[in-house]
Amino acid sequence: MIFELKKGGLRASARTLGGELVSLRDGDGLEYIWQGDPAFWSGQNPILFPIVGTLKEGRVEIGGRTCAMDRHGFARRMEFTPVDQGEDFIALELRETEETLARYPFPFILRVTHRLLDDGFSTAFTVENTGTAPMPFCIGGHTAIRCPLAPGERFEDYELLFDLPEQAGSHLLSPEGVILHGRMEPMLTESGRLALDYAAFARLDTLIFSLLRSSSVSLVHRETGRGVCLNFGQFPMVAFWTKPGAPFLCLEPWQGCAAWDNETGRFEDKPFCLTLEPGTQKTLACSFHIQ
């Protein structure tokens, strides 16, 4: 099921499959969200829950029980239920099923609210523990922005610009998608600018940063300044991913990440994992702004 949102000149679409916002168009009809292409990647804006990234050997220990989950969890492949809507917003909800309990033994509510803003959209993730035991979880976004945005432009014409000067490296991944503890590749200099080129993604797969000073990052054309700005200030990590040659870049706020090669294997010990006590909830939000 598809829901159409509008505010001013902006138009957006969200769907119940995966709970995703899958289109954002400005007053000129310019589309900002990647529309998916199996030649590169058929995804668009998946929700990462209850894990982010890859588990070590595809398994994790929860309450003394070994559970298996695919990369980025199960929410992105499940049907959400609409629970609230207006002209410029939609709230979609996912609850546990027999299928999810077999892989993640917790009753929960995941509510995702997409809302149009004057210059873009916000997405709020609210996770509630409806069970009787403490519930560890991770959550993240994976929004694919078209890059380049205009005909005649190249991916390499764009850059990432953080709102504060940064000097940081990207975490390195093993071929299996596990983070190598203590291994970093220098990436950001004090300028806070990072020029884009496919070679970096061919070598590293994903650029992953943690505990930056910045709370926002812009994907912009170096000459025109046109693009989008992601506000990820409520999340401790931010990542960027594409496939070499693909005309998009995913801007990903993360609460949690792939397994580290030296982690204990217990879910609650995963870096940046959150744990909810019974009857409590946590909301994390991010927003995208057209520039």
Secondary structure by P-SEA (a helix, b strand, c coil): cbbbbbccccccccccccccccccccccccccccccccccccccbbbbccccccccccccccccbbbbbccccccccbbbbbccccccbbbbbbbbcccccccccbbbbbbbbbbbccccbbbbbbbbbcccccccbbbbbbcccccccccccccccbbbbcccccccccccccccccccccccccccccccbbbbbccccccccccccccccccccccccccccbbbbbbcccccccbbbbcccccbbbbbbbccccccccccccccccccbbbbccccccccccccccc
